[in-house]
Amino acid sequence: MIILKLGGSIITEKDAKIPTINDKNLARISKEIKSALNHLDHTNDYNNGLIIVHGAGSFGHPFASEYQIGKPFKIEEDFEKKKIGFSLTQSWVKKLNTVICDALREEGIPVVSIQPSSFVITKNKRIISANLDIIEKYLENGFIPVIYGDVVLDREETIKMAVVSGDQLINYLAKHLKPERVILGTDVDGVFNKNPKKHPDAKIITEVTSLDDLESMDSTTNIDVTGGMIGKIKELIELAEIGIESEIINAEKESFVEKALCGEIVLGTTIKM
Ligand code: IPE
């Protein structure tokens, strides 16, 4: 099985003031996924299907941050307001998921939408309960589940709700479903020692084996409500520790997603032990 993440910065205009899809990327990547699936159908190294995980970009982060989902609160009035924010965020990320599923289905991919807020529960912002039986059943039947960063209920009384990133979902799914490969499509070439969007002399780190490799990394690099690049790598290092390798690639580059799905090496960062 392969788990593929499409980052919010790829499929949406992440810095847009209102939720905006990146139509061009979405259409191109949907085609790439379709042709990779055609190719993989004829090879033997691909078992038990593909799960697509996507981020929220401008459909999630602005709302989650405005309503401080996952931040402690005290008074009942705050909770009422937060519930509206939760509902609003849930609604926008669901809309994004619908658009993504539509684009993939247009290519003839039998996608099925999986909504985390309907079955995932966290404690202190980490998933503690999520029954994956339904996902496994869909995979067995040849469907391609499409799951995404969402808001969920949290057992911790002081926060009551949390944001679950696509990266945390990957961590949980991979630990339980043991995929052969995990691929993360982002808007940068991989992990850099500095933010490549601000520093032209930034160097790519092609292999990360521990958080120490990132010591020199500017900690403000790419921070959003779910932790940006550092948050992503922490999730992936946990997987490397149990023998699941992952790769971060630039999904903005034409054919990279397709090649990576087909098992070809493309420029990027591998996270392994
Ligand atoms: C965030 O998911 C989910 C919400 C803000 C509700 P991600 O953290 O996976 O999204 P991107 O990829 O960074 O946009």
Residues whose N, C-alpha, C, O or C-beta is under 5 A from the ligand:
A	BS01	IPE	G7 G8 S9 H54 G55 A56 G57 G60 H61 A64 G149 D150 V151 V163 V164 S165 G166 D167 T226
